[in-house]
Amino acid sequence: MTRPLDGVTIVVTRPAAQASQFIELARAAGAACIAYPTLQINRIALDDATRARLHRRAWDWAIFTSANAVAAALEQCPAPLAARHAAVGRATARTLEQLGVKVDARPESANSEGLLELPEFAALAGRGVLLVKGSGGRALLRDALRARGADVLELEVYRRSVTAPTAAARAQLHVALTNADPLVVAVTSAEVLQSLLDHVAGDDKARLRSRMLLVPGPRVAAAAAHLGWTGPVVAAATAEDETMLAALKGLAAGHEPPA
């Protein structure tokens, strides 16, 4: 039986701790995968000042921006963190539910813009909101919640750091880049794409940039163009495993990925 991604090789750049489900789904659809993480996830312990503020009031909402944020926060803070909990994305919601935390809000689009469109976050005067996230990143969610009247406490519970791909992964990528078989590079953020390019040298970097790139939305597609990507770019609606692979399957079937 022919599968939608038979004959396709996908370079999976997600951090190793996050890649297993994507790889499993891709292989089930027929793809071969090269695990090529260039970033790793490191937990951050909350400092005393943050813990003191955390316990100073009752919080109305805890918003978790990723599955990594859930795991890193609940490892050091007992649930529930707030009266209600929101998840940005299905994977984040699943992780909360697996740990026994009820998810009260989740946008259909797994991004900050989608969460801000939910009616639960339209008017927040006097409400306390915990924003559970990784270090750095976009300020959109924090700033918009504060503009709507919320008392926002950011809990930065993990950071990404650079890690070198293994020699075996580098060899696999070189072989894939030097033959004509279909190759797709899957990245979930501009940071991941930059780190990938930093770890590929010489002629392989030009070969890499000429291959198909799978990204989550127009922001990362624009970053790819800025970084000199010359190959076709496929933009999925979100960075979720199922959504990224659905965009790739749709393209293989002759359909444009959903916006």
C-alpha positions, -999 to +999 in steps of 0.1 A: +000+000+000+014+034-010+017+059+018+016+097+013+053+103+022+069+072+007+103+080-007+106+113+013+133+119+039+126+145+066+154+162+086+138+165+120+154+194+139+133+194+170+152+190+203+157+153+210+132+153+239+105+166+217+111+147+184+098+112+191+061+118+183+069+137+151+093+110+139+067+082+147+040+100+128+063+108+098+074+072+096+038+059+098+032+081+067+061+065+049+089+090+054+125+082+065+137+106+092+171+120+101+171+132+138+192+163+137+187+184+168+209+215+172+192+228+204+184+212+237+160+220+265+174+229+300+152+235+330+154+268+349+147+268+386+125+296+398+144+321+420+133+332+455+118+365+443+097+349+417+085+322+441+076+349+467+055+368+441+039+335+430+026+328+465+016+364+472-018+362+456-043+338+441-040+335+403-070+334+380-052+319+350-020+300+343-012+300+306+013+274+294+030+282+261+044+247+254+047+211+266+082+219+278+068+247+300+043+223+315+069+197+324+094+222+337+069+242+358+050+212+374+083+196+383+090+224+408+055+238+415+025+217+426-006+219+405-029+236+403-010+268+397-042+289+393-080+287+393-080+279+355-054+267+330-049+275+294-027+257+268-013+271+236-015+240+214-028+205+215+005+190+227+006+214+256-030+205+265-023+168+263+007+172+286-013+191+312-041+165+310-016+136+314-004+153+346-040+156+359-045+193+352-078+203+336-075+225+305-101+253+305-090+271+273-071+262+242-071+282+209-076+264+176-045+281+163-016+271+185+000+306+189-002+337+210-026+354+185-050+326+187-051+326+225-056+364+226-087+359+204-104+337+230-133+354+248-118+343+282-089+368+277-108+398+263-112+417+296-087+410+324-089+440+347-077+430+381-071+393+371-039+376+379-023+357+351+007+334+352+025+331+319+045+299+320+071+299+292+107+295+280+133+321+284+132+349+259+108+347+229+081+370+218+067+396+242+033+398+224+013+377+248+027+393+280+022+429+266-013+422+253-024+407+286-011+436+306-027+461+282-060+443+289-056+449+326-040+417+339-014+414+366+010+392+347+038+371+363+061+354+338+075+321+349+105+313+327+111+276+334+133+265+306+158+277+281+171+264+248+209+259+244+230+249+214+240+213+211+261+197+183+246+170+161+262+136+164+288+125+138+263+098+126+236+125+121+260+147+102+270+118+080+233+109+073+226+145+064+256+147+040+245+116+022+209+129+019+221+162+006+243+147-021+217+125-038+186+136-057+159+119-035+132+141-020+144+158+011+124+181+035+139+201+063+114+206+091+120+235+116+097+249+143+111+283+147+136+308+133+159+301+162+160+264+153+166+273+116+195+296+125+210+269+147+207+243+120+225+266+095+252+273+120+259+236+123+262+228+085+293+240+067+308+241+033+290+229+002+264+212+023+251+245+035+242+256+000+227+222-008+206+224+024+193+259+016+182+246-019+159+219-004+123+220+007+117+237+040+087+230+063+079+258+087+051+268+111+036+299+094+047+331+077+070+345+104+094+316+101+090+315+063+101+352+063+131+344+085+141+316+061+141+341+032+162+365+053+187+337+060+191+330+023+169+300+019+165+293-019+144+262-019+106+259-018+091+268+016+059+250+029+042+269+057+019+249+080-006+267+102+011+258+135+042+240+148+022+211+161+033+177+149+000+167+132-004+201+115+031+202+101+028+167+087-007+174+073+008+203+053+034+180+039+010+152+031-013+178+014+015+190-007+024+154-017-013+149-027-012+181-048-030+204-024-018+237-009-012+236+029-039+252+050-033+289+059 
